[in-house]
C-alpha cells in the first residue's frame, strides 16, 4: 500500500503533470489523502514493531498541514473512548460546549453550522481544521513545550524535502500544491471523518459503521468499520473486515445500530443538512457529561492497545 501510494504520487508529479496537469493534481490529492490513512496505520504500530521505522516510512508530509508526532499525540487522546465527542477532552470533536458557542462571533457560528453539513465539511472543514490546530500549537510553541517543538522541527525538515521534490523536481508551484493536492487530500479524509462519531450516553454508541464502501474502504484502510477499530486499535487494517463479519450483530448492538450502508447514503441525507448540532447535547462549560459505565468488548477481543500502539487522523479546531 505504501509503494502504491508513493508510486502514484511520484508518477503523477514527474510523468503526468507536464502533459495533463489537472489529472496529475487530482491523482496526487488522492495519494495525499491515502497517505494520511497510512500514517494512521503507522501510528497504531504497523507495519513493523519499530515505532521509528514506522514513522520514517510515512514521514514525508504529503498533506502538508500536520506534524506526524502531533497527529500521534492528539490521536492517543482521541482513543480514550470515554471522552469521545467531548469538546474539551476529545481532540477530534467538532462539537462546541454551549457556553463557548454562545460567546462566539456570529460569522464563526455560521461557518461551524455550514461545516456540519457533508458538503461544508469537505469544502471548509480542511482550512478550519488546519487553522484551528495551528493556532493552538502556536501557543504551545510560545509556551516552550519541548515535545511540540521537536514535532515541528521534524515537520519543517519534512516540508523542506517535500518542497525540493514538488517545486524543484516536479515544477509544481507550492501554492498550487497546497491549494489542490493538500486541501484535496484532507477533503478526501473528511468523507470518512464526517460521520465517525456522535454523542451518545454510552461510549460505544458514539462510533459508526459504514458497511459497504468499495474503493473508499481501501483509501480509508477499512476505517469505515470504525467501531471495530476503536475496540481493537492494535488490529491491522486488513483484519478489520473479518473481525466485523464474525461478530456483526454484537458490534451493531454495541453502537446502537449507528450504521450506514455506504457513503452515498450519508451524502444523500446530509449533503446540505447537518447530521449533528454544533452545540454538544450535554456539555456546557466545566460540567461532566453523563456517561453510562461499561463498554462493549467482544469475547475474543485482545486487551486495548497501550500508548505505544494506539495513536491520529485529524486534529480539530481549538475550543
Secondary structure, DSSP 4 states (H G I P E B T S, - for coil): -HHHHHHHHHHIIIIITTT-HHHHHHHHHHHHHHHHHHHHHHHTT-SSS-HHHHHHHT-S-TT-SS-HHHHHHHHHHHT-GGGTT-TTT-TT---B-HHHHHHS-HHHHHHHHHHTSHHHHHHTHHHHHHHHHHHHHHHHHHTT-HHHHHHHHHHHHHHHHHHIIIIIIS---HHHIIIIIIHHHHHHHHHHHTTSB---SSGGGGB-EE---THHHHHTTTTTSHHHHHHSTTS-GGGHHHHHHHTHHHHHHHTTT-EES-HHHHHHHHSSS-SS-SB-SS--SS------S-----TTPPPPP-TTT---S------
